[in-house]
């Protein structure tokens, strides 16, 4: 029972804490808590470097879940931004994308910023090799030691949306690459 009380206090404090970029000034009716069952997420592996290349090392007992993945050229990697796991970082609701003040102050749900209420990262990676429980990948922007939460195959017919639109600041970033 005391754990629930402690969690309720932590949720209240987190909801009431100041944020970076813009302060939460208009709390209508106080902090809201979404009711329901607690969510439990267990890492399936970690991000590591092997011979100068990035790898996702899956827990050995989960290796059978990788069967069939080599038929895909790319994989979505969902990971945890573990180095930002501080209450003040989770309370950040607006940022300048890419930490560039010339970009507009934008809600974190409209960015790929690592600071957000739930620190889940997402990367589409080229799958270079799969050996046992180790996936050698290219294009993973997670840091060494980041917990990996899930893998999903990249399916071009459903994952690529050519008609998708983006704001001007994203166009500016993409032209700069």
Residue, then its C-alpha position, 0 to 999 in steps of 0.5 A: x500500500x505504501x508503494x502506491x502512495x509513494x508512486x502517487x506522490x511521485x506522479x504528483x510531483x512530476x506533474x507539478x514540477x517546472x519544465x525546461x523551455x516552457x513552464x506548465x502554468x495552466x493545470x486545469x483541475x490539477x495533475x491527471x493520472x491515467x487509471x489502469x493497470x501498471x505497465x511493465x517493460x523489461x529490456x530485451x537486450x542492450x546496445x553495444x559496440x563490437x569491432x567498431x560497429x554497433x550491435x544490439x545484443x539480445x538476452x540469450x534466452x530470447x534468441x529464438x524470437x529473432x528467427x526470420x529477421x534476416x529476411x528483412x534489410x532493416x529493423x526498428x529498434x526501440x530503446x530507452x534513453x537511459x542517460x536522460x532518466x531524471x525527473x527534470x528531463x522527463x518534465x521537459x515538454x517543449x524543446x528547440x529541435x536539435x537544440x537549435x534556437x533558430x528552430x521554434x520551441x516545439x512540444x516534445x511529441x512533435x520532435x525526436x528529442x531524447x527528453x520526454x515523459x517516457x524516454x523511448x527512442x526509435x531508430x530504423x536501422x540497416x540489419x547487417x548481420x545476425x549471429x546468435x543473439x547479436x544483431x550488427x546494425x547501421x544507423x542506430x543513434x542509441x548510446x552504448x549500454x542503452x537498454x533495448x525494449x523491442x525490435x520490429x521488422x521494417x516493412x516498406x509498404x506500411x512503414x514508409x508514407x511518401x505523402x507524409x508532411x513535415x513542418x518547415x524546420x524539419x525541411x531545413x534540417x533535412x536540407x542541411x544533411 
